[in-house]
Amino acid sequence: MLEQVLIDPKIPNIQFVCDLERCKGACCTMPGQRGAPLLDEELDEIEKAYPIVKKYLSFRHKDAIDERGLVQGRRGDHTTQVVDKRACVFAIFENEIAQCAFEKAYLNSELSWRKPLSCHLFPIRVAPGSPERLRFEEIAECRPALERGVKEHVSLWEFLRTSLTRAYGEQSYDQFSEYCRARNAEGNAP
């Protein structure tokens, strides 16, 4: 993995644990014209999953999908659609917290696909190219997650173990964690 990916030098030292009670799922409702970045191979997954997740979506989100479709963009540059230039069309709200309809169906054993990889990896973003670049996307709404990570002593790369393993495999995750530990130790050396 490391020979094929450039890693943002900040990543090894960031401590992070999502705090949905405080951020309210801001990553699902970020302002803009485009939603979550998608891999081309995820388009079929979204198409197959929509009939299952549709029951979780609000009328407003289903109407947006009926009007504009599930996704937007072109090959290599697709994203989910958004509602009101903000919420992903697949965002659902429970107790005022935005969550993913795909993930809800996955956790309810209705889908074997969890959610778009870009969502699963957030706040790490993958910049395509040769080599790929992993970067930390810092947004103000994630400040509570940074605070919680420090309080609980959890590194970002440990918090994202499942998603990084999904993206790159177990062996690559092990290399990634060794790299982060080494970089972290370098940063803490006197």
C-alpha positions in Angstrom: 0.0 0.0 0.0 2.6 2.5 1.1 4.5 2.3 -2.2 1.3 3.1 -4.1 -0.1 5.8 -1.8 1.1 9.2 -0.5 0.0 9.8 3.0 -0.7 13.3 4.4 2.1 13.7 7.1 -0.6 15.0 9.6 -2.5 11.7 9.6 -0.2 9.7 11.9 -0.5 12.3 14.7 -4.2 13.0 14.6 -6.5 11.6 17.3 -10.1 11.3 16.3 -13.4 9.6 17.3 -16.7 10.7 15.7 -19.0 12.5 18.2 -22.4 12.4 16.5 -24.1 13.9 19.5 -22.1 17.0 19.0 -21.6 17.2 15.2 -25.1 15.9 14.3 -23.7 14.0 11.3 -22.3 17.1 9.6 -20.4 15.0 7.1 -23.7 13.9 5.6 -24.9 17.5 5.3 -22.0 19.6 4.0 -22.9 22.6 1.9 -22.4 22.4 -1.8 -23.7 21.3 -5.2 -22.3 17.8 -4.9 -22.6 15.0 -2.4 -20.3 12.1 -1.5 -17.6 11.2 -4.0 -18.2 7.8 -5.6 -16.1 5.2 -7.3 -17.5 4.1 -10.6 -17.9 0.5 -9.3 -20.2 1.9 -6.6 -22.9 3.0 -9.0 -24.2 -0.5 -9.4 -24.3 -1.0 -5.7 -26.3 2.2 -5.2 -28.7 1.2 -8.0 -29.2 -2.2 -6.3 -29.5 -0.8 -2.8 -32.0 2.0 -3.6 -35.1 -0.2 -3.5 -34.0 -1.4 0.0 -33.0 2.0 1.5 -35.9 4.0 -0.1 -38.1 3.2 2.9 -35.8 5.1 5.2 -35.7 8.3 3.1 -37.9 11.3 3.6 -40.4 12.3 0.9 -38.3 15.3 0.1 -35.2 13.1 -0.5 -37.2 10.6 -2.6 -38.6 13.5 -4.7 -35.1 14.9 -5.3 -34.0 11.4 -6.5 -37.1 11.2 -8.8 -36.3 14.6 -10.2 -32.5 14.3 -10.6 -31.5 10.7 -10.2 -29.4 8.9 -7.6 -26.1 10.3 -8.6 -24.5 13.0 -10.7 -21.3 13.5 -12.7 -19.4 11.5 -15.2 -17.2 8.5 -15.2 -14.4 9.0 -12.7 -16.2 12.0 -11.1 -19.5 10.8 -9.8 -21.1 12.0 -6.5 -24.4 11.4 -4.8 -27.2 14.0 -5.4 -27.9 16.6 -2.7 -31.0 18.2 -1.3 -31.1 22.0 -0.8 -27.4 22.2 -1.9 -26.6 20.5 1.4 -27.7 17.1 2.5 -26.8 13.9 0.7 -30.0 12.4 -0.8 -29.3 9.2 1.2 -29.0 11.1 4.6 -31.7 10.2 7.1 -32.3 12.0 10.3 -32.8 10.3 13.6 -33.0 12.5 16.8 -31.7 15.4 14.7 -28.6 13.5 13.7 -27.9 12.8 10.0 -27.0 9.2 9.3 -26.6 7.1 6.1 -29.6 5.1 4.8 -27.1 2.6 3.3 -25.4 2.1 6.6 -28.7 1.7 8.4 -29.8 -1.0 6.0 -26.3 -2.7 6.3 -26.5 -2.6 10.1 -30.0 -4.1 9.9 -28.6 -6.9 7.7 -30.6 -5.8 4.7 -27.5 -5.0 2.6 -24.0 -6.5 2.3 -22.6 -3.2 1.0 -22.1 -0.7 3.8 -21.9 2.8 2.1 -19.7 4.7 -0.3 -16.1 4.2 0.5 -15.5 8.0 0.6 -18.1 8.2 3.4 -16.6 5.3 5.3 -13.1 6.8 5.1 -14.1 10.3 6.1 -12.3 12.5 7.3 -9.6 11.0 5.2 -10.1 11.8 1.5 -8.5 9.9 -1.4 -7.1 12.2 -4.1 -6.9 10.1 -7.3 -3.7 10.0 -9.3 -0.6 8.0 -9.5 0.1 7.6 -6.7 -3.1 8.1 -4.8 -2.9 10.6 -2.0 -4.6 10.2 1.4 -5.3 13.5 3.1 -7.0 14.6 6.2 -10.0 16.9 5.5 -10.3 19.3 8.4 -13.7 20.8 8.9 -14.9 22.8 11.9 -17.8 20.4 12.5 -15.3 17.7 13.3 -13.6 19.6 16.2 -15.6 17.5 18.7 -14.2 14.3 17.1 -10.7 15.7 17.5 -11.4 16.5 21.2 -12.9 13.1 21.8 -10.0 11.4 20.1 -7.5 13.1 22.4 -9.6 12.4 25.5 -9.9 8.7 24.5 -6.4 8.3 23.1 -7.5 7.0 19.8 -5.6 7.7 16.6 -7.4 8.6 13.4 -5.9 5.6 11.6 -7.0 3.3 14.5 -10.5 4.8 14.4 -10.7 4.1 10.6 -9.3 0.6 10.8 -12.4 -1.0 9.3 -12.7 1.5 6.4 -8.9 1.5 5.6 -8.9 -2.3 5.6 -11.9 -2.3 3.3 -10.1 0.1 1.0 -6.7 -1.5 1.0 -6.8 -4.9 2.7 -5.6 -6.2 6.0 -1.9 -6.5 5.1 -1.8 -2.9 3.8 -3.6 -1.7 6.9 -0.9 -3.4 9.1 1.8 -1.6 7.0 -0.1 1.7 7.4 -0.4 1.3 11.1 3.3 0.5 11.4 4.1 3.6 9.4 1.8 5.7 11.6 3.3 4.4 14.8 6.8 5.0 13.5 6.0 8.6 12.4 4.2 9.2 15.7 7.3 8.0 17.6 9.5 10.3 15.5 7.3 13.2 16.3 7.4 12.5 20.1 11.2 11.9 20.2 13.1 14.5 22.3 
